[in-house]
Amino acid sequence: MSLLDRYIARSVLFGTFITTFVLMTIFVILFFFAELKFVEGKYTVAKAAEFSLLTNTRMLRDLFPMLALIGSLLGLGLLANSNELTVMRAAGVSIGRITWSVMRVGIMMMVVITLFSEIVVPASEQYAKTMRATALNQKVFIGGNAGMWMRDTNTYINARTVKNNQRLENISVYKLDEMGRMESALQARRALYKDEQWTLYEVKETLFTARGTQVKRYKKMPWRTSLQPKIVDVVSIAPIDLSVTELIQVISHLSSNEQNTQRHEVAFWAKLFSPLATGLMVFLAIPFVFGSLRTVPISQRLLNGILLGLGFYLFNEGAIRFGVVYNIPPVVSAAAPVVLIALYAWWMFRRVR
């Protein structure tokens, strides 16, 4: 990497770091104040602060394309305001050469945010929600591919799939006696919560007695448990917060059981296209600085960048939800925002003189 590449990279990275630090600090503080109303018992102020910090890794991942655009605009804008970009051009450095220097940083950001999304976000989400549930004495644990586990006195409950807070699928319930010996094991295809009561469907119950085992089957049966929908809400992990590997495994599991995979497939494709959005946003900063907006003050360029980045974020979220509701092919709903921003970035770049 040449001296020019390192100098431009430092400016872009500095702008991105400052932008990310300021905005994410604001979000963490807002989340923390909202979380204070749940503080009680073992769920202390310190744990509320930890929960707010850890769950905002998801927000950082979702907003990073916008942060990359604003940070790149800030870094390049400072170079433009000090006439350093003009000096580079006068010294014979082409816009294409400067663009390549900026995009090398953009590629590095794409790699970093991909690793962050795959490693840090799923782990922090699961740890934070389990920590919160444990501190609030909700006795619930989320174990990635193992689904949701809950202890209810001497009964252990596992739901492999959490559709929403009122629908669980592939449930296993293990009941132990006072000596810790297996008393019964129950498997159900699904559980639905209605009229303040859980109902199990397609149930197989195995009773363990001194004379052997006894198996009973029911089309449906009431399920008396302390598990409430609000507890499921606390610990359930959204598909977009799973890693790509976990999504592939969940999609395969759902497909083999002839269940709807739309939400998970959309999340899978969205995670694949998300790093491309980051790279495109960094690329889009080039025409903002060298194009028709080059005479605009840096504050105005930053405002335009914020509006464009926020617009992309809202459009991306809307496209994903729209695709789920109307059964649009997952790859189409996930790719549409990225394709549109790519076309817009190329159109803007072609106008650079």
Summary of the structure (lengths in Angstrom):
residues: 353
radius of gyration: 25.5
end to end distance: 26.2
largest distance: 93.1
contacts: 1122
relative contact order: 0.11
helix: 64%
strand: 19%
